[in-house]
Every structure is written in structure tokens, then in C-alpha cells.
Amino acid sequence: MNEESDKTRLRQGSGEQRKTSDRAYYMFAMRIVGDFGIAIAVPAVLGVLLGNWLDNKFDKYPLFLIICLVLAFAATVRIIQKKAKRYGDQYNKLN
């Protein structure tokens, strides 16, 4: 990797220079994409599976499916909020 693709950033408060490469940013972005993808997919899949199972058990199709999907959506929103805050803090430390 050449020096042009590396960015030199000053770490605030310490006065020392810290090199953060473009690769570090790309790896950080890929980790976020993967983590958010899982955080969205897992509750949705579990909501569908649980909702269908409950609908079949109690013969109430699509009542439990809708309830479980709404709960999965609410859980996903909360999970994403927590992860976004955590990744925001990590991004600030990366700079």
C-alpha cells in the first residue's frame, strides 16, 4: 500500500500522530454491514418461524405471524440503535 492511500490523522488530546489506513476504514465498514445484516435478518426469520409455528398450533393464521413480526421489528430497531451508538463511538476512536 502506498503512502498516498494512507491518511495521517492527529489523535486529539494526545498530540501524537496515528496512521489510519483506508483498509482499516473498509474493514470497519464491512464489520458494520455484516453485523447490521445479521441484526436485521435473525429477528425477522425467528419471528416468521415462531409466528408460523404458533399459528399452526392454535389455528389462528396469520394472527401470531403478524404479532411476532411486529415484535421482531421492534427488537430490530432497538438492536440497531444500540449497535449504531457503539459503532459511532468506535468510529470516533478510529479517527
MARLUMDREN-577740 format. One record per residue (C-alpha): residue in three letters; chain; x, y, z. Coordinates in pm, 1 decimal. Example, Ala and Ser with C-alpha at 12.3 -4.5 7.8 and 13.67 -1.06 7.14 Angstrom:
BEGIN
<'ALA'; 'A'; <1230.0; -450.0; 780.0>> <'SER'; 'A'; <1367.0; -106.0; 714.0>> 
***
This chain:
BEGIN
<'MET'; 'A'; <0.0; 0.0; 0.0>> <'ASN'; 'A'; <146.1; 335.2; -93.9>> <'GLU'; 'A'; <165.5; 639.5; 127.3>> <'GLU'; 'A'; <-96.1; 829.4; -72.7>> <'SER'; 'A'; <-364.8; 580.9; 26.9>> <'ASP'; 'A'; <-273.8; 615.8; 395.1>> <'LYS'; 'A'; <-420.4; 902.8; 587.6>> <'THR'; 'A'; <-235.0; 1057.3; 874.7>> <'ARG'; 'A'; <-461.2; 1183.1; 1148.3>> <'LEU'; 'A'; <-382.0; 1359.9; 1469.5>> <'ARG'; 'A'; <-524.4; 1193.5; 1772.2>> <'GLN'; 'A'; <-693.2; 1468.4; 1962.1>> <'GLY'; 'A'; <-573.8; 1525.9; 2313.5>> <'SER'; 'A'; <-254.0; 1324.1; 2285.4>> <'GLY'; 'A'; <-69.3; 1530.3; 2024.3>> <'GLU'; 'A'; <82.4; 1218.8; 1867.1>> <'GLN'; 'A'; <29.7; 1116.8; 1506.5>> <'ARG'; 'A'; <-153.1; 797.4; 1433.0>> <'LYS'; 'A'; <-176.3; 638.0; 1091.0>> <'THR'; 'A'; <-515.5; 504.4; 993.7>> <'SER'; 'A'; <-515.8; 332.9; 657.1>> <'ASP'; 'A'; <-802.8; 315.5; 413.5>> <'ARG'; 'A'; <-804.0; -59.3; 472.5>> <'ALA'; 'A'; <-891.1; -4.2; 838.9>> <'TYR'; 'A'; <-1191.7; 202.2; 734.1>> <'TYR'; 'A'; <-1300.9; -60.1; 481.3>> <'MET'; 'A'; <-1269.8; -338.6; 736.8>> <'PHE'; 'A'; <-1466.4; -132.2; 987.6>> <'ALA'; 'A'; <-1739.2; -71.2; 726.3>> <'MET'; 'A'; <-1757.0; -440.2; 635.9>> <'ARG'; 'A'; <-1792.0; -531.5; 1003.0>> <'ILE'; 'A'; <-2080.2; -284.8; 1036.8>> <'VAL'; 'A'; <-2254.7; -415.8; 724.1>> <'GLY'; 'A'; <-2226.2; -775.2; 840.0>> <'ASP'; 'A'; <-2331.9; -700.3; 1194.2>> <'PHE'; 'A'; <-2631.9; -491.1; 1087.6>> <'GLY'; 'A'; <-2733.2; -753.7; 831.1>> <'ILE'; 'A'; <-2740.6; -1022.4; 1096.9>> <'ALA'; 'A'; <-2920.6; -789.8; 1339.1>> <'ILE'; 'A'; <-3195.2; -738.7; 1080.9>> <'ALA'; 'A'; <-3222.3; -1092.1; 942.8>> <'VAL'; 'A'; <-3217.1; -1302.2; 1260.2>> <'PRO'; 'A'; <-3515.8; -1142.1; 1439.0>> <'ALA'; 'A'; <-3717.6; -1145.1; 1115.7>> <'VAL'; 'A'; <-3650.6; -1514.3; 1048.7>> <'LEU'; 'A'; <-3717.0; -1609.5; 1410.5>> <'GLY'; 'A'; <-4038.0; -1404.4; 1405.0>> <'VAL'; 'A'; <-4162.5; -1584.0; 1094.4>> <'LEU'; 'A'; <-4071.7; -1927.5; 1228.0>> <'LEU'; 'A'; <-4224.9; -1867.1; 1570.1>> <'GLY'; 'A'; <-4532.5; -1697.3; 1422.9>> <'ASN'; 'A'; <-4599.5; -1982.1; 1179.9>> <'TRP'; 'A'; <-4549.0; -2241.9; 1449.9>> <'LEU'; 'A'; <-4791.5; -2065.0; 1685.9>> <'ASP'; 'A'; <-5044.4; -2013.8; 1403.5>> <'ASN'; 'A'; <-5036.0; -2384.6; 1320.8>> <'LYS'; 'A'; <-5057.8; -2484.6; 1685.6>> <'PHE'; 'A'; <-5356.4; -2260.1; 1766.5>> <'ASP'; 'A'; <-5509.9; -2246.0; 1415.0>> <'LYS'; 'A'; <-5512.4; -1864.7; 1412.9>> <'TYR'; 'A'; <-5333.6; -1785.5; 1085.3>> <'PRO'; 'A'; <-5198.3; -1504.9; 1040.4>> <'LEU'; 'A'; <-5254.2; -1357.5; 1388.1>> <'PHE'; 'A'; <-4937.1; -1484.6; 1556.8>> <'LEU'; 'A'; <-4727.5; -1430.0; 1244.7>> <'ILE'; 'A'; <-4819.3; -1060.7; 1244.5>> <'ILE'; 'A'; <-4763.8; -1027.8; 1619.2>> <'CYS'; 'A'; <-4424.2; -1196.8; 1601.4>> <'LEU'; 'A'; <-4315.8; -984.3; 1303.9>> <'VAL'; 'A'; <-4414.3; -664.1; 1483.6>> <'LEU'; 'A'; <-4218.4; -778.0; 1789.8>> <'ALA'; 'A'; <-3922.5; -871.2; 1566.5>> <'PHE'; 'A'; <-3934.7; -525.3; 1407.8>> <'ALA'; 'A'; <-3934.9; -357.1; 1749.1>> <'ALA'; 'A'; <-3644.2; -574.5; 1864.2>> <'THR'; 'A'; <-3452.7; -496.6; 1544.5>> <'VAL'; 'A'; <-3498.5; -121.5; 1590.4>> <'ARG'; 'A'; <-3364.1; -141.2; 1945.2>> <'ILE'; 'A'; <-3070.5; -363.4; 1844.9>> <'ILE'; 'A'; <-2975.5; -131.4; 1557.5>> <'GLN'; 'A'; <-2993.0; 173.8; 1786.1>> <'LYS'; 'A'; <-2751.4; 14.1; 2032.8>> <'LYS'; 'A'; <-2514.6; -102.4; 1760.1>> <'ALA'; 'A'; <-2519.4; 236.4; 1584.3>> <'LYS'; 'A'; <-2421.6; 411.8; 1905.7>> <'ARG'; 'A'; <-2143.7; 162.0; 1973.6>> <'TYR'; 'A'; <-2009.3; 183.5; 1618.3>> <'GLY'; 'A'; <-2027.8; 562.8; 1629.7>> <'ASP'; 'A'; <-1807.5; 560.8; 1937.7>> <'GLN'; 'A'; <-1565.0; 318.0; 1773.1>> <'TYR'; 'A'; <-1551.3; 533.5; 1459.4>> <'ASN'; 'A'; <-1464.6; 839.0; 1665.8>> <'LYS'; 'A'; <-1179.5; 644.7; 1827.8>> <'LEU'; 'A'; <-1059.6; 535.9; 1482.3>> <'ASN'; 'A'; <-1015.7; 897.8; 1376.7>> 
***
